Amino acid sequence: MKKHLKEIDMSYFEHMKCALAYAKESAKMMVYFFVHAFLPDVWVSKGSTRLKILNNKIKNRNIENENNT
């Protein structure tokens, strides 16, 4: 467990906060995609747009960690 935290240079609670924020965003996206599946004219691009934003946040976090090592 501590190996991962050292690799990303975060404390346990910083990591928890970040991971839970990703989980919250993922849950919202699940709702967007679920509703869109049944009502195609609702949230046409909201889920995919939010997914791209979250993916970029994660990628940027990983790049930041690589640059700090």
C-alpha distances in whole Angstrom, upper triangle without the diagonal:
4,5,6,7,9,10,12,13,12,11,9,13,14,11,12,16,16,14,17,19,19,19,22,24,23,25,28,28,28,31,33,33,34,37,38,38,40,42,42,44,41,38,39,37,35,32,32,32,29,27,28,27,24,23,25,23,19,21,22,19,18,21,21,17,19,22,20,19
4,5,5,6,9,10,10,10,9,8,12,13,11,13,16,16,15,18,20,20,21,24,25,25,27,30,30,30,33,35,35,36,39,40,40,43,44,44,46,43,40,41,38,36,33,33,33,30,28,29,28,25,24,25,23,20,21,22,18,17,20,19,16,17,20,18,16
4,5,5,6,9,10,11,11,11,15,15,13,15,18,17,16,19,21,21,22,25,26,25,28,30,30,31,34,35,35,36,39,40,40,43,44,44,46,43,40,41,38,36,33,32,33,30,28,28,27,24,23,24,22,19,20,20,17,15,18,18,14,15,18,16,14
4,5,5,6,8,9,10,10,13,13,10,12,15,14,13,16,18,17,18,21,22,22,24,27,26,27,30,31,31,33,36,36,36,39,41,40,42,39,36,37,34,32,29,29,29,26,24,24,24,20,19,20,18,15,16,17,14,12,15,15,12,13,16,15,13
4,5,5,6,5,6,7,10,9,7,10,13,12,12,15,17,16,18,21,22,22,24,26,27,28,30,32,32,33,36,37,37,40,41,41,42,40,36,37,34,32,30,29,29,26,24,25,24,20,20,21,18,15,17,17,13,13,16,14,11,13,16,14,13
4,5,5,7,8,10,13,12,11,14,16,15,16,19,20,20,21,24,25,25,27,30,30,31,34,35,35,37,39,40,40,43,44,44,45,42,39,40,37,35,32,32,31,29,27,27,26,23,22,22,20,17,18,18,14,13,15,14,10,12,14,12,10
4,6,8,11,12,15,13,11,15,17,15,15,19,20,19,21,24,24,24,27,28,28,29,32,33,33,35,38,38,38,42,43,42,43,41,37,38,35,33,30,29,29,27,25,24,23,21,19,19,18,15,15,15,12,10,12,12,8,9,12,10,8
4,6,9,11,13,10,9,12,14,12,12,16,16,16,18,21,21,21,24,26,25,27,30,30,31,33,35,35,36,39,40,39,40,38,34,35,32,30,28,27,26,24,22,22,20,18,17,17,14,12,13,12,9,8,10,9,6,8,11,9,9
4,7,10,12,10,9,13,14,13,14,17,18,18,20,22,23,23,26,28,28,29,32,33,33,35,38,38,39,42,43,42,43,40,37,38,34,32,30,30,29,26,25,24,23,20,20,19,16,15,15,14,11,11,13,10,7,10,12,9,9
4,7,8,6,6,9,10,10,11,14,15,15,18,20,20,21,24,25,26,27,30,31,32,33,36,36,37,40,41,40,41,38,35,36,33,31,29,29,28,25,24,24,22,19,19,19,16,14,16,15,11,12,14,12,10,13,15,12,13
4,5,5,6,9,10,11,12,14,15,17,18,20,21,22,24,26,27,28,31,32,33,34,37,38,39,41,42,42,43,40,36,38,35,32,30,31,30,27,26,26,24,21,22,22,19,17,19,18,15,16,18,16,14,17,18,15,16
4,6,5,6,9,10,10,12,14,15,16,18,20,21,22,24,26,27,29,30,31,32,35,36,37,39,40,41,42,38,35,37,34,32,29,30,30,26,25,26,24,21,22,23,19,18,20,20,16,17,20,18,16,19,21,18,19
4,5,5,6,8,10,10,12,14,15,16,18,20,21,23,24,25,27,29,30,31,33,35,36,38,39,39,40,37,34,36,33,30,28,29,28,25,24,26,23,20,22,22,19,17,20,20,16,18,21,19,17,21,22,20,21
4,5,5,6,9,10,11,13,14,15,17,18,20,22,23,24,26,28,29,30,32,33,35,37,38,38,38,35,32,34,31,28,26,27,26,22,22,23,20,17,19,19,15,14,17,16,13,15,17,15,14,18,19,17,18
4,5,5,6,8,10,11,12,14,15,16,18,20,21,22,25,26,27,28,30,31,33,35,36,36,37,34,31,32,29,27,25,25,24,21,20,21,19,16,17,18,14,13,15,15,12,13,16,15,13,16,18,17,17
4,5,5,6,8,10,10,12,14,15,16,18,20,21,23,24,25,27,29,30,31,33,34,35,36,33,30,31,29,26,24,25,24,21,20,22,20,16,18,19,16,14,18,18,15,16,19,18,17,20,22,20,21
4,6,5,6,9,10,10,12,14,15,17,19,20,22,23,24,26,27,29,30,33,33,33,34,31,28,30,27,24,22,23,23,19,19,20,18,15,17,18,14,14,17,17,14,16,19,18,17,20,22,20,22
4,5,5,6,9,10,11,12,14,16,17,18,20,21,23,24,26,27,29,31,32,32,32,29,26,28,25,22,20,21,20,16,16,17,15,12,13,14,11,10,13,13,10,13,16,14,14,17,19,18,20
4,5,5,6,9,10,10,12,14,15,16,19,20,21,22,25,26,27,29,30,30,31,28,25,27,24,21,19,20,20,16,15,17,15,12,13,15,12,10,14,15,12,13,17,16,15,18,21,20,21
4,5,5,6,9,10,10,12,14,15,17,19,20,21,23,24,25,28,28,29,30,27,24,26,24,21,18,20,20,16,16,18,16,13,15,17,14,13,17,17,15,17,20,20,19,22,24,23,25
4,5,5,6,9,10,11,12,14,16,17,19,20,22,23,24,27,27,27,28,25,21,24,21,18,16,18,17,13,13,15,13,10,13,14,11,11,15,15,13,16,19,18,18,21,23,23,24
4,5,5,6,9,10,11,12,14,15,16,18,20,21,22,25,25,25,26,23,20,22,19,16,14,15,15,11,10,13,11,7,10,12,9,9,13,14,12,14,17,17,17,20,22,22,23
4,5,5,6,9,10,10,13,14,15,16,18,20,21,23,24,25,26,23,20,22,20,17,14,16,16,13,12,15,14,10,12,15,13,12,16,17,16,17,20,21,20,23,25,25,26
4,5,5,6,9,10,11,13,15,15,17,19,20,22,23,23,24,21,18,20,19,15,13,15,16,12,12,15,14,11,14,16,14,14,18,19,17,19,22,22,22,25,27,27,29
4,5,5,6,9,10,11,12,14,16,17,18,21,21,21,22,18,15,17,15,12,10,12,12,8,8,11,10,8,11,13,11,12,15,16,16,18,21,21,21,24,26,26,28
4,5,5,6,9,10,10,12,14,15,16,19,20,20,21,18,15,17,15,12,9,11,12,9,8,11,11,8,10,14,13,12,15,17,17,18,21,22,22,24,27,27,28
4,5,5,7,9,10,11,13,14,15,17,18,19,20,17,15,17,16,13,10,13,14,11,11,15,14,12,14,17,16,16,19,21,20,22,25,25,25,28,30,30,32
4,5,5,6,9,10,11,12,14,16,16,17,18,14,12,14,13,10,8,11,12,9,10,13,13,11,14,17,16,17,20,21,21,23,25,26,27,29,31,31,33
4,5,5,6,8,10,10,12,15,15,15,16,13,10,12,11,8,5,8,9,7,7,11,11,10,12,15,15,15,18,20,20,22,24,25,26,28,30,31,32
4,5,5,6,9,10,10,13,14,15,16,14,12,13,13,11,8,10,13,10,10,14,15,13,15,18,18,18,20,23,22,24,26,27,28,30,32,33,34
4,5,5,6,8,10,11,12,13,14,11,10,12,13,10,8,12,14,12,12,16,16,15,17,20,20,21,23,25,25,27,29,30,31,33,35,36,37
4,6,5,6,9,10,10,11,12,8,6,9,9,7,5,9,11,9,11,14,14,14,16,19,19,20,22,24,25,26,28,29,31,32,34,35,37
4,6,5,6,9,10,10,12,9,8,9,9,8,6,8,11,11,10,14,15,15,16,19,20,20,22,24,25,26,28,30,31,32,34,36,37
4,5,5,7,9,10,12,10,10,11,13,12,9,12,15,14,14,17,19,18,19,22,23,23,25,28,28,29,31,33,33,35,37,39,40
4,5,6,6,8,10,7,8,10,12,11,10,13,15,15,15,19,20,20,21,24,25,25,27,29,30,31,33,35,36,37,39,41,42
4,5,5,5,7,6,6,7,9,9,9,11,13,14,14,17,19,19,20,23,24,25,26,28,29,31,32,34,35,37,39,40,42
4,6,6,9,9,10,10,12,13,11,13,16,16,16,19,21,21,22,24,26,26,28,30,31,32,34,36,36,38,40,41,43
4,6,9,9,11,11,14,15,14,16,19,19,19,22,24,24,25,28,29,29,31,33,34,35,37,39,40,41,43,45,46
4,6,6,8,9,12,13,13,15,17,18,19,22,23,24,25,27,29,29,31,33,34,35,37,39,40,42,43,45,46
4,5,8,7,10,12,12,13,16,17,18,20,22,23,24,26,27,28,30,32,33,34,36,37,39,40,42,44,45
4,7,6,10,11,13,14,15,17,18,20,22,23,24,26,28,29,30,32,34,35,36,38,40,41,42,44,46
4,5,9,9,10,13,14,15,16,18,19,21,22,24,25,27,28,30,31,33,34,36,37,39,40,42,44
4,6,5,7,9,10,11,13,15,16,17,19,20,22,23,25,26,27,29,31,32,34,35,37,38,40
4,6,8,9,10,12,13,14,16,18,19,20,22,23,25,26,28,29,30,32,34,35,36,38,40
4,6,5,6,9,10,11,12,14,15,17,18,20,21,22,24,26,27,28,30,32,33,35,37
4,6,5,6,8,10,11,12,14,15,17,18,20,21,23,24,26,27,29,30,32,33,35
4,5,5,6,9,10,11,12,14,15,16,18,20,21,23,24,26,27,29,30,32,34
4,5,5,6,9,10,10,12,14,15,16,18,20,21,22,24,26,27,28,30,32
4,5,5,6,9,10,11,13,14,15,17,19,20,21,23,25,26,27,29,31
4,5,5,6,8,10,11,12,14,15,17,18,20,21,23,24,26,27,29
4,5,5,6,9,10,11,12,14,15,17,18,20,21,23,24,26,28
4,6,5,6,9,10,10,12,14,15,16,18,20,21,22,24,26
4,5,5,6,9,10,11,12,14,15,16,18,20,21,23,25
4,5,5,6,9,10,11,12,14,15,17,19,20,21,23
4,5,5,6,9,10,11,12,14,15,17,18,20,22
4,5,5,6,8,10,10,12,14,15,16,18,20
4,6,5,6,9,10,10,12,14,15,17,19
4,5,5,6,9,10,11,12,14,15,17
4,5,5,6,9,10,11,12,14,16
4,5,5,6,9,10,10,12,15
4,6,5,6,9,10,11,13
4,5,5,6,9,10,11
4,5,5,6,9,10
4,5,5,6,9
4,5,5,7
4,5,6
4,6
4
